[in-house]
Amino acid sequence: MVDDGAELAGSGLSHPQRVRLESLRYAAGRDEAPTYLAIMRTFTGEVAGLLSDQSAAEVAARLAGQGLDLDPDTVDDRLSYLVEHGNLARSPRETEARSLREYLQNRARYQLTQRGELVHRFVEELLGHTESAREVSTEMLGGILGGLRALGRLDDAAITSADPEVLARDIGTVFAQFERLVSSTRDFYTYLSQVLVRYDLDRAEFQAFKTALLDYLQRFVDEIARHMPQLAEALTVVEPKVAALCARANSGQRLLGIDGTRAHRATGLDPADWASLHAWFVGSAGRDADAAGVRRLATEAMRALLVNLRRIATGRRELSRHADLLTLAGWFAAADDQTAHALWASAFGLYSCRHLAFPADDDDDPVPATASWWRTPSAEVPLALRRHGARTIRGRAGRRDDYSAAKAARVAERERAERRRAGALAEIGGHRGRLGSVRLSDEARGALLELYARALVGRGRPLGPLDHAGVDVAGACWRLTVRRTPGTGTVVHSPAGRLELVDLTLSVELAGAGQPDGAEQGAGAERAAPGEPDRRTG
């Protein structure tokens, strides 16, 4: 037997952490867990119980009212166990007793600890959790954007004169919405992964799931794509003011602990909390934003859905009795003892061990057919029968499919795309110098936007005033440079529409010309629609 304390000590946890984990013992791995849960509910079930203390007799009386009959001595043992593990504490309040019997019953009173309330809240949440789908709270994106824009409009004078409580409320609201968005996204993808790995979906289930998944994921990705540039811009505006905003929000009257330190406040009122918000919507150099990762996960979910579709279409389905076993388990749960035995015999063919034996006629098989499987050696079962339940003999392998024509078509299509791209890059490279107002074809316009995006992604943060970033063109002797030039922009005309970059200048330069030390990178916001002007800001 391995000591639990030795296992925790070898895991690298500190002593305070091991002590905190002891608070979980009452709810796991014990036969008395139901009684411990009932006792903890008497302390946490009502608001009035949070500041009150109870004796063992009072707890036993409340449990009796719930149909759980325990004597006060047993309840007192349970309460002492909870005190030892930090869930409860002995109350220092003195009791008034009119007799010796009453004094002996009420001499020890117990009250809830902060750690015990936190642990039991998590336990109740785990017990009430259901393995069902949960929608992503994309409606929080608009609230987060509105809150960040409101904070970004505050200048130094407005921050200094702002009411600390109102400012703390606005910041706390933004982070509460952000936490709800992140937690619901994690729950949604956890449920999605459990469904996508199932190989027992029939065609009707797959059709219903595919329709709901494609529709919902598309709307989810569209919401993220629409709000992500705006949220990144709003965070960039707020970022220099975070320290001042948090300092002003914390300048009001604060709660002090018994040791004289300030009590913890809501998430977002510490400047360090803003790093998670920035990482989710903006990212950093060499690291994509988490919101972009969410969109990538949606693409992977679509790919997993296509794998299931291919499996169903080809008829290569693994055998799964998941649904049948769940139905059978429901029958067992609702049956009485006699019906359960009959159901067991009918489902599995395992009757009571009463056999009539006789000598085997076959010398090659010395075990009689009527011998009990309990005492006889295991039978040799063919691999195909054991894995697939099929007794039929497999025929010869089918003819291999010839994909040479499809491969040749894909290669030719790739070559045509490469020629179009080379022509587009050559068209862009022909405009040496700054692109003030230029006319390009649609192919060249698309290639220009691709180079523009690569320059911004490599930088990892927005362009500052008079800042610039560049990207080299593979196979060419020139590079595209993006510069932040307040008051001067770039206009690109093409058959698809007019593209205008506000306060950004694009120029085609020789590779290696005008390069500072280090990699050149940049960022900008862009938008284009056929047949109408498009304005982009950096």
C-alpha positions, 0 to 999 in steps of 0.5 A: 500500500502506498501512502498518499502523503508520500505520493504528494510529497514526490510530486513537487508540491509545497507543504501549503499546497498539499494541505489545501489538497487535503480539503478534497478528501471528503468528497472522493474515495470514501464510502462516507462521501454522501454523508460528508456532502450532506453535512457540508450542504448544511453549512453552505446551502443558505446564505445565513449558514455562512456566518453561523456556527452549529453544533453536532446536535444541530447538524444531526437534527437538520440531517434528520429533517432531510431523511438522513438519520445519524446520531450526534456522536457520528456527526461529531466524528464527521465534523472533526474530520472536516476540521482536520482537513481545513473545511471547517473550523471550531467556533470560539463562541461560548455557549450558554447551557442550562444543564450539564447534558446541554453543555456536553451536547453544545460544547463544540461548535463548528463554522465554515472556512473560506477554503471549505466554501471554495472546495464545496462550491467546486464539488457541487458544480462538478456534480451538476455538470452535464456532458451536453453542448454549450454555445460560445458566448459570442455576444460578449464580443460586442460588450468587450469592444464597447467597454474598451472603446469607452476606456480608450476615450478617457484622457489623463484629465478624465482618468484623474477626475473619474469616480474610482468605483465607476471606473472599477465597475467598467473594467470589471465588466470587460473582464467578466465578459472576457472570462465568460467568452473564454470559458464558453469557448473552451467548453464548446471545443471540449464537447466538439472533440468528444463528438468528432472522435466517435466512430459509431455515428450512423448516417442520420446522426451524422447528417444532423450533427453536420448541419448544426456544426457547419452552420454554427461554426461558420457563424462563430468564425464570422463573429470572431473575424469581424470583431478581432481587428476592432478589438485589437485596435481598441486594445492598442489605444487602451494599452498605454493607459492601463497603469493609470486606469488601474491606479485610479480604480484602486484609489477608492476605499479598500478592504484591508485584511487582518494582516493589514494587506489589501484584499484581492479585487476583481480581475482586471484591476491589476495591470498584469491581468491585461496581458491575457486580454492582449494575448487573446485578441492581439498576440505578440511577436512570433505568437498568433492571437488566441482568437486566431487559434480558435479560428484554426480549431474550427478548420480542424473540426471541419477536417475531422468532420470530412474524415467521418464523412469519408468513413461513412461513404466508403462503408468502412465502419468500426463496430461499436455497441455504444448505443446498445450498451447504454440501452441495456444498462437502462433496462438493468437499472429499471429491472428488479432482481429476478428480471435482471437475472433473466435479462442477463441470461438473454443478453449474454447467454451466461446461465448458471454453471450446471453442466452435464459432461461426457468424454470428448469424441475428437482426439484433437479436441480433448475438451468436451463441448459441455465443459464449463468455460470457468475451468477450461482453457481459453479457446483459440478465436480467429483474428477476423472473428474476434475483431469483426465478428465475421465468419465469412472468408475474405475474397481477393483484394480489389483492383487499385484505383488509378489516380494518375489523371487526377494528379496530372490535373492538379499539377497543371492547375498548380502550374497555372496558379504559379504562372499567374502569381509570377505575372502578378509579382512582376506587375507589382515589381514594375512600379519601382518607388512609392506607390502613391496612386497606382492601377493594378490587375485583380491578380496583382492587387491580391498579391499586393495584399498578401505581401502587405499582410505578411509584413504586418504579421511578422511584426507582431504589433502595430506600426508606430509613427514614422515606423516601417516594415518590409517583406522580401519577395521570394525569387525576386530582387525587390521587397515591399516596404510598408511605412506609417506616414501620417497624412499620406496614404496609398490608393490602388485601383483595380477592376474589383474596386478601389483600395485606399490605405490611410496613413500608410505608404507602400513602396517597391524597393531593391532587396537590402536597400534601406533596411535597419538592423533586425527584422522589419515587421508591421501591422495595419487594418484593412478592408475591401469590397468590390465596386466601392472605396476601401479605407485602411488604417495602420 
